[in-house]
């Protein structure tokens, strides 16, 4: 192997090794770091416009950070005690909930069979125990990890700020380790933006919007624990294929079971004709059809990402799978082009002979 070829391949390998080591270094704070990078990616166009007018990159980045704090992070911090209180209310409601009157009302024959009634009682007891234990664990972990959460917010803001400042250099950094010609690098950047936009805007932003629209309905209709339901709806709205129906339909069934027929009918109409249509109307306006990710890849990536990285895996999982597929496709195209070029060179040599 020639020295030039050796350097061409050994440098990316060395960088990759140190990148893996760096991941283990930042693993304890990987969630706020990734969130900071996501914020920087989403708001980078606004930062560039602001910087072109002010001509001061530090001031421009600071304005973006402060605006994000006011619009996003501070309201979240303010809402945490309210959400925690509603979670505790759910815990006490689950503990005190007696399902047998409902069973007697809708399926009285089940309770007439002693064996079936005992099995049903055991199943209900296990479900109540599982839900109550999870809620109690969530409350405890939130209180115990509060200092870590605040520290994570600082890491997020730090990453966010410097990612904005260095955003124009990221492409140069990547060019060093990307072992393909310029045309393939440009193709990668184009596809990279399409994939990232598909996940961040088509999946994340639309899911958040659906959750907020559902929350408006919860509050207007006067559904109990509306804030907590809104948060949960936003989370499940981000998950591909699943969507907000996983929250509002069980809530609607519960309202019917409790005898709140008018409220249940109102939520059913709102869910069918407002919440469900947000995805149909909003997604095509935000993400071009050519940038949409395959639903199977998005779902597998989300589930695997949650297992591997926790909550942040909802975004990170689909991105990792999509980037891997993209790199494989670019490598395949490059190899196919190399074969064609070699074949053409061989044909030309044969003609000369």
C-alpha positions as CSV (number, residue, x, y, z in Angstrom):
1,X,0.0,0.0,0.0
2,X,1.3,3.4,-0.9
3,X,2.0,6.0,1.8
4,X,-0.7,8.3,0.4
5,X,-3.4,5.5,0.5
6,X,-2.2,4.5,4.0
7,X,-2.7,8.0,5.3
8,X,-6.0,8.2,3.6
9,X,-7.4,5.3,5.5
10,X,-5.5,5.4,8.8
11,X,-6.4,9.0,9.7
12,X,-10.2,8.3,9.6
13,X,-9.7,5.1,11.7
14,X,-7.7,7.0,14.3
15,X,-10.4,9.7,14.4
16,X,-13.1,7.1,14.7
17,X,-11.3,5.4,17.6
18,X,-11.0,8.7,19.5
19,X,-14.7,9.5,18.6
20,X,-15.7,6.2,20.3
21,X,-13.6,7.1,23.3
22,X,-15.1,10.6,23.4
23,X,-18.6,9.1,23.4
24,X,-17.8,7.1,26.6
25,X,-16.4,10.4,28.1
26,X,-19.7,12.3,27.4
27,X,-22.0,9.3,27.9
28,X,-23.1,10.5,31.4
29,X,-24.2,13.8,29.9
30,X,-25.1,12.5,26.4
31,X,-28.8,13.4,26.7
32,X,-28.4,17.2,27.3
33,X,-25.5,17.3,24.8
34,X,-27.7,15.8,22.1
35,X,-30.6,18.1,23.0
36,X,-28.3,21.1,22.8
37,X,-27.2,19.9,19.3
38,X,-30.8,19.5,18.2
39,X,-31.8,23.0,19.4
40,X,-28.7,24.4,17.6
41,X,-29.7,22.6,14.4
42,X,-33.3,23.8,14.5
43,X,-32.4,27.4,15.3
44,X,-29.3,27.7,13.2
45,X,-31.0,29.4,10.3
46,X,-32.4,32.0,12.6
47,X,-29.0,32.5,14.2
48,X,-27.3,33.0,10.8
49,X,-29.9,35.6,9.8
50,X,-29.5,37.4,13.1
51,X,-25.7,37.3,12.8
52,X,-25.8,38.7,9.3
53,X,-27.7,41.7,10.6
54,X,-25.9,42.3,13.9
55,X,-22.4,41.2,12.6
56,X,-21.7,39.9,16.1
57,X,-21.8,36.1,16.5
58,X,-21.6,36.0,20.4
59,X,-24.4,38.5,20.7
60,X,-26.5,36.7,18.1
61,X,-26.1,33.3,19.9
62,X,-26.8,34.9,23.3
63,X,-30.1,36.4,21.9
64,X,-31.1,33.0,20.6
65,X,-30.3,31.3,23.9
66,X,-32.2,33.9,26.0
67,X,-35.2,33.6,23.6
68,X,-35.2,29.8,23.9
69,X,-35.0,30.0,27.7
70,X,-38.0,32.4,27.8
71,X,-40.1,30.4,25.3
72,X,-39.2,26.8,26.1
73,X,-37.1,26.0,29.1
74,X,-38.4,28.4,31.7
75,X,-42.1,27.4,31.2
76,X,-41.1,23.7,31.5
77,X,-39.3,24.4,34.8
78,X,-42.4,26.3,36.1
79,X,-44.7,23.5,35.0
80,X,-42.7,20.7,36.6
81,X,-44.3,21.1,40.1
82,X,-47.8,21.2,38.6
83,X,-47.1,18.0,36.6
84,X,-45.6,16.3,39.6
85,X,-48.7,17.2,41.7
86,X,-51.0,15.8,39.0
87,X,-48.9,12.6,38.7
88,X,-49.3,12.2,42.5
89,X,-53.0,12.7,42.1
90,X,-53.1,10.0,39.5
91,X,-51.2,7.7,41.9
92,X,-53.7,8.2,44.7
93,X,-56.6,7.8,42.2
94,X,-55.2,4.5,41.0
95,X,-54.8,3.3,44.6
96,X,-58.4,4.2,45.5
97,X,-60.0,3.1,42.2
98,X,-62.5,0.3,42.6
99,X,-63.3,-1.2,39.2
100,X,-66.0,-3.7,40.3
101,X,-68.9,-1.3,40.1
102,X,-68.0,-0.6,36.5
103,X,-67.7,-4.4,35.8
104,X,-71.1,-5.0,37.4
105,X,-72.6,-2.2,35.3
106,X,-71.2,-3.3,31.9
107,X,-70.6,-7.0,32.3
108,X,-72.5,-8.4,35.3
109,X,-72.2,-12.0,34.2
110,X,-68.5,-11.9,34.7
111,X,-68.9,-11.4,38.5
112,X,-71.3,-14.4,38.8
113,X,-68.5,-16.8,38.0
114,X,-66.3,-17.1,41.1
115,X,-63.2,-18.4,39.3
116,X,-63.4,-15.8,36.6
117,X,-64.1,-13.1,39.2
118,X,-61.0,-14.1,41.2
119,X,-58.8,-14.1,38.1
120,X,-60.1,-10.7,37.1
121,X,-59.5,-9.4,40.5
122,X,-55.9,-10.6,40.5
123,X,-55.3,-9.1,37.1
124,X,-56.8,-5.7,38.2
125,X,-54.7,-5.8,41.3
126,X,-51.5,-6.4,39.3
127,X,-52.3,-3.6,36.9
128,X,-53.0,-1.2,39.8
129,X,-49.8,-2.2,41.5
130,X,-47.7,-1.8,38.4
131,X,-49.1,1.7,37.6
132,X,-48.9,2.9,41.2
133,X,-45.3,1.6,41.5
134,X,-44.3,3.3,38.3
135,X,-45.8,6.6,39.3
136,X,-44.2,6.4,42.8
137,X,-40.8,5.6,41.2
138,X,-41.2,8.6,38.8
139,X,-41.9,11.0,41.6
140,X,-39.0,9.7,43.7
141,X,-36.5,9.8,40.8
142,X,-37.6,13.3,39.9
143,X,-37.0,14.6,43.4
144,X,-33.7,12.7,43.9
145,X,-32.4,13.7,40.4
146,X,-33.4,17.3,40.6
147,X,-29.8,18.6,41.0
148,X,-28.8,16.4,38.0
149,X,-31.6,17.8,36.0
150,X,-30.6,21.3,36.7
151,X,-27.0,20.5,35.8
152,X,-28.2,18.8,32.6
153,X,-30.0,22.0,31.7
154,X,-26.7,23.9,32.1
155,X,-24.9,21.4,29.9
156,X,-27.7,21.7,27.3
157,X,-27.4,25.5,27.2
158,X,-23.6,25.3,27.0
159,X,-23.7,22.8,24.1
160,X,-26.5,24.9,22.4
161,X,-24.5,28.1,22.6
162,X,-21.2,26.8,21.3
163,X,-22.9,24.7,18.6
164,X,-24.4,27.8,17.2
165,X,-21.1,29.6,17.2
166,X,-19.3,26.7,15.5
167,X,-22.1,25.6,13.2
168,X,-20.4,26.8,10.1
169,X,-17.3,24.7,10.9
170,X,-19.1,21.4,11.3
171,X,-19.1,20.8,7.6
172,X,-15.4,21.4,7.4
173,X,-14.8,19.0,10.3
174,X,-16.8,16.3,8.6
175,X,-15.0,16.7,5.3
176,X,-11.8,15.6,7.0
177,X,-13.1,12.2,8.0
178,X,-15.5,11.6,5.1
179,X,-13.4,9.5,2.7
180,X,-15.4,10.3,-0.5
181,X,-15.1,12.8,-3.3
182,X,-16.7,16.2,-3.1
183,X,-19.8,15.2,-5.2
184,X,-20.5,12.4,-2.7
185,X,-20.0,14.7,0.3
186,X,-22.5,17.2,-1.3
187,X,-25.0,14.3,-1.8
188,X,-24.5,13.2,1.8
189,X,-25.2,16.8,3.1
190,X,-28.3,17.0,1.1
191,X,-29.7,13.7,2.2
192,X,-28.5,14.4,5.8
193,X,-30.6,17.5,5.9
194,X,-33.6,15.7,4.4
195,X,-33.4,12.9,7.0
196,X,-32.8,15.2,9.9
197,X,-35.7,17.5,8.9
198,X,-37.9,14.4,8.4
199,X,-37.3,13.3,12.0
200,X,-37.1,16.7,13.8
201,X,-39.9,18.4,11.9
202,X,-42.0,15.7,10.5
203,X,-41.9,13.5,13.6
204,X,-41.0,15.7,16.6
205,X,-42.6,19.0,15.7
206,X,-45.8,17.5,14.3
207,X,-46.0,15.2,17.4
208,X,-45.6,18.2,19.7
209,X,-48.2,20.1,17.7
210,X,-50.7,17.2,17.9
211,X,-50.1,17.1,21.7
212,X,-50.7,20.8,22.1
213,X,-53.9,20.7,20.0
214,X,-55.1,17.7,22.0
215,X,-54.2,19.7,25.2
216,X,-56.3,22.6,24.1
217,X,-59.3,20.2,23.7
218,X,-58.6,18.7,27.2
219,X,-58.6,22.1,28.8
220,X,-61.6,23.5,26.9
221,X,-63.7,20.4,27.6
222,X,-62.7,20.4,31.2
223,X,-61.1,17.0,31.3
224,X,-59.3,16.3,34.7
225,X,-55.5,16.3,34.8
226,X,-55.5,18.1,31.4
227,X,-51.8,19.3,31.7
228,X,-50.5,15.8,32.5
229,X,-52.6,14.3,29.6
230,X,-51.2,17.0,27.3
231,X,-47.6,16.1,28.2
232,X,-48.2,12.4,27.7
233,X,-50.0,13.0,24.4
234,X,-47.1,15.0,23.1
235,X,-44.7,12.2,24.0
236,X,-46.7,9.5,22.3
237,X,-47.4,11.8,19.4
238,X,-43.6,11.8,18.6
239,X,-43.5,8.0,18.3
240,X,-44.0,6.9,14.7
241,X,-47.2,5.0,13.8
242,X,-48.6,5.2,17.4
243,X,-49.7,8.8,17.7
244,X,-52.0,10.7,20.2
245,X,-54.9,8.3,19.8
246,X,-53.1,6.1,22.3
247,X,-54.0,8.7,25.0
248,X,-57.3,10.3,24.0
249,X,-59.1,7.1,23.1
250,X,-58.6,5.5,26.5
251,X,-59.5,8.8,28.2
252,X,-62.7,8.8,26.1
253,X,-63.5,5.2,27.0
254,X,-62.9,6.1,30.7
255,X,-65.3,9.1,30.4
256,X,-68.0,6.9,28.9
257,X,-67.5,4.3,31.6
258,X,-67.8,7.0,34.3
259,X,-71.1,8.2,32.9
260,X,-69.7,11.5,31.5
261,X,-71.5,10.9,28.2
262,X,-71.6,14.5,27.0
263,X,-67.9,15.0,27.8
264,X,-67.0,11.7,26.2
265,X,-68.9,12.5,23.0
266,X,-67.2,16.0,22.8
267,X,-63.7,14.4,23.1
268,X,-64.6,11.8,20.6
269,X,-65.7,14.4,18.0
270,X,-62.6,16.6,18.8
271,X,-60.3,13.6,18.5
272,X,-61.6,12.3,15.2
273,X,-62.0,15.6,13.4
274,X,-59.3,17.9,15.0
275,X,-56.5,15.9,16.6
276,X,-56.3,13.3,13.9
277,X,-56.4,15.8,11.1
278,X,-53.4,17.8,12.5
279,X,-51.0,15.1,11.2
280,X,-52.8,14.9,7.8
281,X,-52.8,18.7,7.2
282,X,-49.6,19.8,9.0
283,X,-47.0,17.2,8.1
284,X,-47.0,17.8,4.3
285,X,-46.7,21.5,4.9
286,X,-43.6,21.0,7.1
287,X,-41.7,18.2,5.4
288,X,-41.5,17.5,1.6
289,X,-42.6,14.1,0.6
290,X,-39.2,13.2,-0.7
291,X,-37.8,13.7,2.8
292,X,-40.2,11.5,4.6
293,X,-38.6,8.5,6.4
294,X,-39.8,4.9,6.0
295,X,-42.3,4.2,8.8
296,X,-40.8,0.8,9.6
297,X,-37.3,2.3,10.0
298,X,-38.7,5.2,12.1
299,X,-40.6,2.8,14.4
300,X,-37.8,0.3,14.8
301,X,-35.3,3.1,15.4
302,X,-37.6,4.7,18.0
303,X,-38.2,1.5,20.0
304,X,-34.5,0.5,19.8
305,X,-33.4,4.0,20.6
306,X,-35.5,4.1,23.7
307,X,-33.9,0.9,25.0
308,X,-30.4,2.1,24.1
309,X,-30.5,5.8,25.1
310,X,-33.7,6.3,27.1
311,X,-36.2,9.1,26.2
312,X,-33.8,10.8,23.9
313,X,-33.7,7.6,21.8
314,X,-37.1,8.6,20.4
315,X,-35.2,11.0,18.2
316,X,-31.7,9.5,18.2
317,X,-32.7,5.9,17.2
318,X,-34.4,6.8,13.9
319,X,-31.6,9.2,13.0
320,X,-28.8,6.6,13.6
321,X,-30.6,4.0,11.4
322,X,-31.3,6.5,8.7
323,X,-27.7,7.8,8.6
324,X,-26.3,4.3,8.5
325,X,-28.5,3.4,5.5
326,X,-27.5,6.7,3.8
327,X,-23.8,5.9,4.3
328,X,-24.3,2.4,2.9
329,X,-26.1,3.8,-0.1
330,X,-23.4,6.4,-0.8
331,X,-20.7,3.8,-0.5
332,X,-22.6,1.4,-2.8
333,X,-23.1,4.2,-5.4
334,X,-19.4,5.1,-5.2
335,X,-18.3,1.4,-5.7
336,X,-20.7,1.0,-8.6
337,X,-19.3,4.1,-10.2
338,X,-15.7,2.8,-9.6
339,X,-16.6,-0.5,-11.3
340,X,-18.1,1.4,-14.3
341,X,-15.0,3.6,-14.6
342,X,-12.6,0.6,-14.4
343,X,-14.7,-1.2,-17.1
344,X,-14.6,1.8,-19.4
345,X,-10.8,2.1,-18.9
346,X,-10.4,-1.6,-19.7
347,X,-12.5,-1.2,-22.9
348,X,-10.5,1.8,-23.9
349,X,-7.2,-0.1,-23.5
350,X,-8.7,-3.0,-25.5
351,X,-9.6,-0.6,-28.3
352,X,-6.0,0.8,-28.3
353,X,-4.6,-2.6,-28.6
